[in-house]
Amino acid sequence: MTAARVRPGGRGRARTGAFVAGLLCANSLPHLATAAAGRCHLTPIGGAESSRGINAAWGAANLIGGLALIAHSARGEGLSAGSVRGEERWDSRLVAFDLGAAVFAAWMAASEATLQVNWSPPED
């Protein structure tokens, strides 16, 4: 069995990439849901009144970016992917991806509950 070759810092960079990929994929969900529901939601490209189309584009961009980043991280920046039997299984990069998604979800839930940026004003 041949051991995987790892460049210095390779695993750390791969885990960081997986974490950011989790953030991006999690960020895509509220924007895609907003687009599907036909509502407005804050985006950096359209502001607080971002339309369904802008949210669809922003959500898709986040999802595509997150998936591309996790694909790159899963190949193992600095790792020789496939050089060890069982390499097709996840390692700590899956935990990093999940942690990124969980951190974003917790931040989004807390910020929406307190700041209500994407809420409609209450009707009198």
C-alpha contacts under 8 A as a table, 3 or more apart, distances in Angstrom:
res1	aa1	res2	aa2	distance
1	M	84	V	6.65
1	M	85	R	7.25
2	T	83	S	6.41
2	T	84	V	5.97
3	A	83	S	6.92
3	A	84	V	6.03
4	A	79	L	6.35
4	A	80	S	5.46
4	A	81	A	7.44
4	A	83	S	5.76
4	A	84	V	6.05
5	R	78	G	7.52
5	R	79	L	5.66
5	R	80	S	5.66
6	V	10	G	6.01
6	V	11	R	7.26
6	V	78	G	5.36
6	V	79	L	4.90
6	V	80	S	7.19
7	R	10	G	5.12
7	R	78	G	5.07
7	R	79	L	7.03
8	P	11	R	7.93
8	P	78	G	7.88
9	G	12	G	5.24
9	G	13	R	6.14
9	G	78	G	7.87
10	G	13	R	5.29
10	G	14	A	6.16
10	G	76	G	7.50
10	G	77	E	5.71
10	G	78	G	4.43
10	G	79	L	6.68
11	R	14	A	4.99
11	R	15	R	6.11
11	R	76	G	7.19
11	R	77	E	7.17
11	R	78	G	6.96
11	R	79	L	7.40
12	G	15	R	5.12
12	G	16	T	6.12
13	R	16	T	5.00
13	R	17	G	6.06
13	R	77	E	7.04
14	A	17	G	5.05
14	A	18	A	6.16
14	A	73	S	4.75
14	A	74	A	7.41
14	A	76	G	5.89
14	A	77	E	5.55
14	A	78	G	7.90
14	A	93	R	6.83
15	R	18	A	4.94
15	R	19	F	6.14
15	R	73	S	7.08
15	R	92	S	6.98
15	R	93	R	4.87
15	R	96	A	5.72
15	R	97	F	7.69
16	T	19	F	5.03
16	T	20	V	6.27
16	T	96	A	7.18
17	G	20	V	5.20
17	G	21	A	6.06
17	G	69	L	6.29
17	G	70	I	6.77
17	G	73	S	5.79
18	A	21	A	4.92
18	A	22	G	6.25
18	A	69	L	6.88
18	A	70	I	5.29
18	A	73	S	5.79
18	A	74	A	7.72
18	A	93	R	5.67
18	A	94	L	7.15
18	A	96	A	5.63
18	A	97	F	4.63
18	A	100	G	7.66
19	F	22	G	5.12
19	F	23	L	6.46
19	F	93	R	7.66
19	F	96	A	4.66
19	F	97	F	4.41
19	F	98	D	7.26
19	F	99	L	6.46
19	F	100	G	4.43
19	F	101	A	7.57
20	V	23	L	4.95
20	V	24	L	6.22
20	V	66	G	7.30
20	V	69	L	7.85
20	V	97	F	7.20
20	V	100	G	6.08
21	A	24	L	5.11
21	A	25	C	6.08
21	A	65	G	7.35
21	A	66	G	4.10
21	A	67	L	6.63
21	A	69	L	5.54
21	A	70	I	5.51
21	A	97	F	6.25
21	A	100	G	7.17
22	G	25	C	5.21
22	G	26	A	6.02
22	G	66	G	6.63
22	G	70	I	7.95
22	G	96	A	7.60
22	G	97	F	4.41
22	G	98	D	6.03
22	G	99	L	7.07
22	G	100	G	4.39
22	G	101	A	4.35
22	G	102	A	7.96
23	L	26	A	5.24
23	L	27	N	6.06
23	L	66	G	7.58
23	L	97	F	7.71
23	L	100	G	4.72
23	L	101	A	4.88
23	L	102	A	7.98
23	L	103	V	7.39
23	L	104	F	5.57
24	L	27	N	5.01
24	L	28	S	6.29
24	L	62	N	5.11
24	L	63	L	6.27
24	L	65	G	6.94
24	L	66	G	4.94
24	L	101	A	7.74
25	C	28	S	5.20
25	C	29	L	7.02
25	C	62	N	6.07
25	C	63	L	4.83
25	C	65	G	7.91
25	C	66	G	5.13
25	C	67	L	7.14
25	C	101	A	7.01
26	A	29	L	5.63
26	A	30	P	7.89
26	A	101	A	5.08
26	A	102	A	7.96
26	A	104	F	6.46
26	A	105	A	6.74
27	N	30	P	6.41
27	N	31	H	7.20
27	N	59	G	7.14
27	N	62	N	6.65
27	N	63	L	7.85
27	N	104	F	7.01
27	N	105	A	7.97
28	S	31	H	5.46
28	S	32	L	6.08
28	S	58	W	7.25
28	S	59	G	4.07
28	S	60	A	6.53
28	S	61	A	7.72
28	S	62	N	5.18
28	S	63	L	5.36
29	L	32	L	5.17
29	L	33	A	5.97
29	L	59	G	6.65
30	P	33	A	5.05
30	P	34	T	5.94
30	P	59	G	7.61
31	H	34	T	4.97
31	H	35	A	6.18
31	H	41	H	6.95
31	H	55	N	4.96
31	H	56	A	6.30
31	H	58	W	6.82
31	H	59	G	4.86
32	L	35	A	5.03
32	L	36	A	6.17
32	L	55	N	6.38
32	L	56	A	5.34
32	L	59	G	5.17
32	L	60	A	7.26
33	A	36	A	5.02
33	A	37	A	6.07
34	T	37	A	5.08
34	T	38	G	5.97
34	T	39	R	5.27
34	T	40	C	6.59
34	T	41	H	6.57
34	T	52	R	6.66
34	T	55	N	6.69
34	T	56	A	7.84
35	A	38	G	5.04
35	A	39	R	6.37
35	A	40	C	7.86
35	A	51	S	7.63
35	A	52	R	4.27
35	A	53	G	6.55
35	A	55	N	5.54
35	A	56	A	5.23
36	A	39	R	7.97
36	A	52	R	7.47
36	A	56	A	8.00
38	G	51	S	7.76
38	G	52	R	5.31
39	R	51	S	6.97
39	R	52	R	6.11
40	C	48	A	7.28
40	C	49	E	5.37
40	C	50	S	5.33
40	C	51	S	5.32
40	C	52	R	6.41
40	C	55	N	7.76
40	C	118	N	7.36
41	H	48	A	5.97
41	H	49	E	6.21
41	H	50	S	5.61
41	H	51	S	7.32
41	H	55	N	6.97
41	H	118	N	5.49
42	L	46	G	7.14
42	L	47	G	5.24
42	L	48	A	4.01
42	L	49	E	6.27
42	L	50	S	5.81
42	L	117	V	7.51
42	L	118	N	6.49
43	T	46	G	5.49
43	T	47	G	5.24
43	T	48	A	6.57
43	T	50	S	6.18
43	T	54	I	7.80
43	T	55	N	6.98
43	T	58	W	7.24
44	P	47	G	5.67
45	I	50	S	7.81
45	I	54	I	7.66
46	G	49	E	6.69
46	G	50	S	4.68
46	G	51	S	7.63
46	G	54	I	6.82
47	G	50	S	5.60
48	A	117	V	7.66
48	A	118	N	7.25
50	S	54	I	5.84
50	S	55	N	6.44
51	S	54	I	5.22
51	S	55	N	6.16
52	R	55	N	5.17
52	R	56	A	6.10
53	G	56	A	5.00
53	G	57	A	6.17
54	I	57	A	5.10
54	I	58	W	6.02
55	N	58	W	5.01
55	N	59	G	5.80
56	A	59	G	5.16
56	A	60	A	5.96
57	A	60	A	5.12
57	A	61	A	6.02
58	W	61	A	5.07
58	W	62	N	6.19
59	G	62	N	5.17
59	G	63	L	6.13
60	A	63	L	5.04
60	A	64	I	5.95
61	A	64	I	5.22
61	A	65	G	5.92
62	N	65	G	5.11
62	N	66	G	5.92
63	L	66	G	5.08
63	L	67	L	6.03
64	I	67	L	5.18
64	I	68	A	6.01
65	G	68	A	5.14
65	G	69	L	6.05
66	G	69	L	5.07
66	G	70	I	6.11
67	L	70	I	5.14
67	L	71	A	6.03
68	A	71	A	5.09
68	A	72	H	6.23
69	L	72	H	5.05
69	L	73	S	6.06
70	I	73	S	4.83
70	I	74	A	5.73
70	I	97	F	7.77
71	A	74	A	5.06
71	A	75	R	6.25
72	H	75	R	5.27
72	H	76	G	6.71
72	H	77	E	6.85
73	S	76	G	4.96
73	S	77	E	5.87
73	S	93	R	7.46
74	A	77	E	7.83
74	A	90	W	7.86
74	A	93	R	7.15
75	R	79	L	7.34
75	R	80	S	7.93
75	R	81	A	5.68
76	G	79	L	4.68
76	G	80	S	6.96
76	G	81	A	6.21
80	S	83	S	5.74
81	A	84	V	7.55
81	A	87	E	6.56
82	G	85	R	7.01
82	G	86	G	7.78
82	G	87	E	5.21
82	G	88	E	6.81
83	S	87	E	7.02
84	V	87	E	5.36
86	G	89	R	5.85
87	E	90	W	7.49
90	W	93	R	6.81
90	W	94	L	5.97
91	D	94	L	6.01
91	D	95	V	7.55
92	S	95	V	5.13
92	S	96	A	6.28
93	R	96	A	4.91
93	R	97	F	6.11
94	L	97	F	5.04
94	L	98	D	6.14
95	V	98	D	5.08
95	V	99	L	5.96
96	A	99	L	4.99
96	A	100	G	6.15
97	F	100	G	5.16
97	F	101	A	6.39
98	D	101	A	5.14
98	D	102	A	6.10
99	L	102	A	4.98
99	L	103	V	5.96
100	G	103	V	5.21
100	G	104	F	6.22
101	A	104	F	5.26
101	A	105	A	6.13
102	A	105	A	5.03
102	A	106	A	6.07
103	V	106	A	5.24
103	V	107	W	6.11
104	F	107	W	5.10
104	F	108	M	5.99
105	A	108	M	5.13
105	A	109	A	6.04
106	A	109	A	5.21
106	A	110	A	6.08
107	W	110	A	5.22
107	W	111	S	5.96
108	M	111	S	5.18
108	M	112	E	5.94
109	A	112	E	5.29
109	A	113	A	6.02
110	A	113	A	5.16
110	A	114	T	6.19
111	S	114	T	5.26
111	S	115	L	5.53
111	S	116	Q	7.11
112	E	115	L	5.35
112	E	116	Q	4.57
112	E	117	V	6.22
112	E	118	N	7.13
113	A	116	Q	5.79
116	Q	119	W	5.21
